Amino acid sequence: MLKYILKRLFVFIPTLVIISLLAFVVSINAPGDPVERLLKSANKEGSASEQSNSTKKDKEEIRKRLGLDLPIFYFSLSTLADSDTLYKIPDKAQQENLLKLSRKYGNWKAVSEYYHTLLSLQQSLDSLNVDKIYEANSTFSYKKVSEGDSIRIDTLADSKYSKNEINDVKNNSNFDVLSLLETYNESTIESKLASLESTYKKYPFITSSFEKFNAVKTSYEKLKQEATPWKNYVPTILFYSKNQYHRWLFGDAPWFGESQTGQLKGVLRGDFGISYIDSQPVSDKIWKKFKVSFVFIFFSILFAYIVSIPIGIYSAYKKNSKFDRISSIILFVLYSMPSFFIGTLLLYTFANPDVLVWFPESGFEDPAIYREDWGLIQKIIHHWPYMVLPLIAYTYGSFAFLSRIMRVGMIDVMGQDFVRTARAKGLNEKTVVLKHALRNSLLPIITVFANIFPVAIGGSVIIEVIFSLPGMGFETFSAILNYDYPMIVAIFTISGFLTVIGYLIADILYAVVDPRISYN
């Protein structure tokens, strides 16, 4: 049996690799910039330049922490026109624009020169001091003002440009440079360059950066003149030993080692990054929510099987009897009722001060008295009143489905030759049904059971909202609404892993219940 399990695990390895690749592809191609999302909630104080410098440093730190300063995969299919270090560009929009420029002109060296001259111009404009420019263009006069026995001297300044005008010129010039950094369209580039040139002619106080502007114009003309688009048709393969996928899977260390920064250990060790919503570790958030959802789903499945299998067996044994017809009607009526209706009905009936208050109306525990250091029995006693109504809402819909599967499987087996042979041997009916027929009719039930593991990570959005349960269902829904991609990717990865485990358990159970299936 061990050999059989090892063989099945070996077969599942490629599946797990594909799941990890798909999850990683989803994470890197998700809309928006994760760095911007993590900085969105941060409120900075200080001047605009101070905020800008602080934001740039924060972005660099977050990019390094998330591994975004590394190439994406172990190798990439590229061309001679592309750069092998494009991943080092911190801004995602600028990175995409540089890729388009290199594909358009086919000369990465010229594109890189053009990009660096733009950065130099942007830095020069950022360093312009509005107060110093205002003072340099001002003429001062002095006025004596008497205040009782004292005399005050006021300084009056008459400047050629107001501070607002200087600030507007600086901001507009910066905006034009930023547009140049994020566009590859020739007409847009030429329009922005013409706009900057007219600004330099009209406002001489920014001529300190005019040399940088000329360098941008020169590099852009050189980019057009030295274009080599033929390089786009020469394929190359670039290899990277350190990359985002390796770091995402294994962490900071080369192979399964300890994290150097202590912040990232890799997916294989349960680290899925940090949430975009509250910057909390995704693994911690999932574990807290998963425990709640798993408890409810485990017990609901357990109760569903305990009730459904006996009903299905007896309905098959008493086919077309009064019990079979009545149980079918009742179960299908229950199956047709939506969970939100049953959940609301249960709350209004058994958790309503105006009717009955048998159970708590919401939550999973009482935070005023619950303690983590309680023993298992004490925790169960505390939790069970909160679990009764949600478990009913979780379970009732499975009765009809599972009992019908069990009934059909039993009816099919009861008509086979080996059952008739067992009866011909003189075995009593109980032994025939429960030993010979039941064991061979469990295969459909096992197939259904194999799909239960992925459900455990998903939870139920509707039931968790109705009963205010802190489970995975509502957390998944919230992650989708808020574009919390690390959480979505974690759920996707764990669901895929649990699906593989479910199929493995099903394969083993097939061989246990059916002697015709060999472990070899």
Beta strands, then each sheet from edge to edge (+ up, - down):
strand 1: 75-79
strand 2: 138-147
strand 3: 150-159
strand 4: 235-239
sheet 1: 1+ 4-
sheet 2: 2+ 3-
end
